[in-house]
Amino acid sequence: MDRVLVSHDWMGRNFEDFVRANQDKTDLLRLFNGVTAIVIGAHVRPSFYYALTGAIYLDADNFWLTADERDVIDEAPDFRSAFDRDLQYSGVWRYANSMNQNIFLPFSTASRIPRDLAYLLQESGWLMYHELAHASDFVPVSVRGSLNSATSLWANIAPRYLGSQLPSDQLNTMFPLTSPQMKALAQ
């Protein structure tokens, strides 16, 4: 928690409760070793990992429990939500629990319905694995022991990053994208 920075105290409390409730998930806890900080803010939208700082920035919408907490969160839509419109493409995805029920429930901004920690675990668990995976792409477990603590994280990873040594770059080298359709889409 010494590496957590929040715009509102309740975000830190809820995040700490989330981490404590997931202490049995040692894989998740170990993934935190790849980040320098966890920033949770009312105006962070969308969540992201930033290699220059080595921090993950989390949208507080994933951590509110009460309507009063939700009221302080910026409701601006994710700027990426219209990306698929120009491509005339819509990504289909669904996160379900063990009973095949959607884990995301709609909460109207007009409703004053609270959420509980069990829901928070569903709402935020996937996000944490996602953002921490980005961090592990830049700072893989195999290099963490060799980092120079006297310099910034970026100074440690820039030579690997600029030299295309990231695991995602290695994957592209081993299994290059050969589909002309996917190449065109990526461009």
C-alpha positions, 0 to 999 in steps of 0.5 A: 500500500506504500505504492498506492496513490489515490485521489480520494481516501475511500479508493485506497481503503477499497483497494486495500480490502480488494488486495487483502481479500485476494491474498490467497491468489499469490500469482496476482500478488506477485504481479504487483512486483512489476509496477512502481506504483498503483494510481487510482483516480476519479479522473483516470479513464480508462485504466492503463499501464504506463512504461515511462513511470512503471505504474498502473493507473486505475479507473476508480469506477472499478472500486466504488462500493457506495453511491456516494463514492460513485458520485465523485467519479468522472463519467466521461466515456472511454475515448476508445469506445468509438474505435470500432465504429470507423472499422465497422467492427464490434468486438464481442466479449463476455466475462462470466462467473462459474454459473455462466452469469455475466460478472458485470452488472449495470448500475444506473447513476440515478440508483443509490444501490451499493455494491459489496466486496464480493462484487468488487472482486469480480468487477476488478479482478480481471482488470488487475490481471489485465493491467499487471500483465502489461507491466509484466510485458515491460518488466518480466519476472526474469529481469526483476532481480537485475534492475538497478535500483539507483535509476528509474524504471524507464532507464532500466527497461528502455534498452530492452524496450527500444531494442525490441526485446519485450515478450510481445516483440519476441512473440511477433518475431517467432510468430509474425502476423501473416494475415493480410486482413489482420495487417490491414486492420492493424494499420 
